[in-house]
């Protein structure tokens, strides 16, 4: 019995041990150090951080309108991004589970933007918004293409949303396709025999049965939206006049551009707590709506 238990512990140590060590070194240790530095005035270079107590947190809430402005932008961006990404991802999955000859090709095409890195994708779309849309606008005379997409607060917001949705909807599409394929055909056929319309089937049968997939997709979309950094940096750099600066970009600028590492980590800690609370509430709400087929 002892040798069997020892063998099981040895197997767990061999297979899980290396991953656990890297997790502790790469995730847990920096997180704990970040918590410590959030209570200091460290500039990232000094050998001895100066203890500051709660002054960083007090400054964030009383004397840092840029952070509050960036959080407002991030909240609105998350609301728009999560809603549009999930709606588009679901309807792409819904139509690409139909008997189409080109559905595999279309699935690949819609998923491909997710493979491209965020910084590269941002620079590509920056060229599209600045040069591509201007050329199309000159040729067609359509006002839509002549808008200052990256030069105005309102249009820059929607420019980032468009690129974010274009990049991430394909990933959520794959999850929704898997969820739709797991719905028993007998349930759909029984509803059709009873005279249910396509809209009724979608609302009363399909959506409730794919709620586990919705839970995952909402969680991923919320996480991606709140942590959005690379698209923000490459498309607008937070401009014009910091009107499109996300919280992640604000934290980056505070810590690595302004050299206030302690204040930056304090912002990151606050940001982590808020995002954790929001995602916890979202998961609890959507899990409560899940049903079994």
Secondary structure, DSSP 8 states (H G I E B T S, - for coil): -HHHHHHHHHHHHHHHHHHHHHHIIIIIHHHHHHHHHTTB---SS-SS--B-TTHHHHHHHHS-HHHHHHHHHHHHHHHHHHHHHHHHHHHHHHHTTSS-TTHHHHHHHHHHGGGS-HHHHHHHHHHIIIIIHHHHHHHH--GGGGS-TTTSHHHHHHHHHHHHHHHHHHHHHHHHHHHHHTS-HHHHHHHHHTT--HHHHIIIIIHHHTHHHHHHHHHHHHHHHHT--HHHHHHTTT-STTTT--HHHHHHIIIIIS--HHHHHHHHHHHHHHHHHHHHHHHHHHHTT----
